[in-house]
């Protein structure tokens, strides 16, 4: 049962969890059959302890499997939000970069330079989101609080960057796109 439990933990293999559960049931059945052959109080007490331990283990395994499913769903949602944010930020960077290049070609004014700077901000924001994902994966693998703190710090920095970018945009469609991206980062 423990080997199958470890297979579930390492591989998130539902069949391994089910097999572990079946092994525990088998242990309980064998214990019940064995009780018929014992008559001393000490032997029956030991079998009772075995049953209690097996029942407790079964409950803890069931709880762990359920929590792992919740954790996996949260990770899937975080991944989807991050992918959306990175894609949107890359698209925003491309649009702003194209606008900047066009403005530089036609006017060579200060607005052109500002548009290029906005494009760079969007590019930096996309890179930050990728760094957040790296820190998230470190947390998932190591389960250390410092990795969770790194994710939080990166999200705060990214949110600040997105706010600065939103305050600088004049195009309403780009602002809406950035607002949607900020929502995904907040969901993350």
FENGIGI-V815854 format. One line per field, one symbol per residue. ss: DSSP state (H for helix, E for strand, C for the rest). phi: phi as a letter, one per 30 degrees, with the letter a starting at -180 (. if undefined). psi: psi as a letter, one per 40 degrees, with the letter a starting at -180 (. if undefined). A space follows every 10 residues. Layout:
BEGIN
ss: ???
phi: ???
psi: ???
END
This chain:
BEGIN
ss: CHHHHHHHHH HCCHHHHHHH HHHHHHHHHH HHHHHCCCCC HHHHHHHHHH HHHHHHHHHH HHHHHHHHHH HHHHHHHHHH HHHHHHHHHH HHHHHHHHHH HHHHHHCCCH HHHHHHHHHH HHHHHHHHHH HHHHHHHHHH HHCCHHHHHH HHHHHHHHHH HHHHHHHHCC CHHHHHHHHH HHHHHHHC
phi: .dddededdd chcdddddde dddddddddd ddddddccbd dddddddddd dddddddddd dddddddddd dddddddddd dddddddddd dddddddddd dddddcbhcd eddddddddd dddddddddd dddddddddd dchcdddddd dddddddddd dddedddcdc dddddddddd ddddddde
psi: dddddddddd efhddddddd dddddddddd ddddddeiei dddddddddd dddddddddd dddddddddd dddddddddd dddddddddd dddddddddd dddddddfid dddddddddd dddddddddd dddddddddd ddfidddddd dddddddddd dddddddeid hddddddddd ddddddd.
END
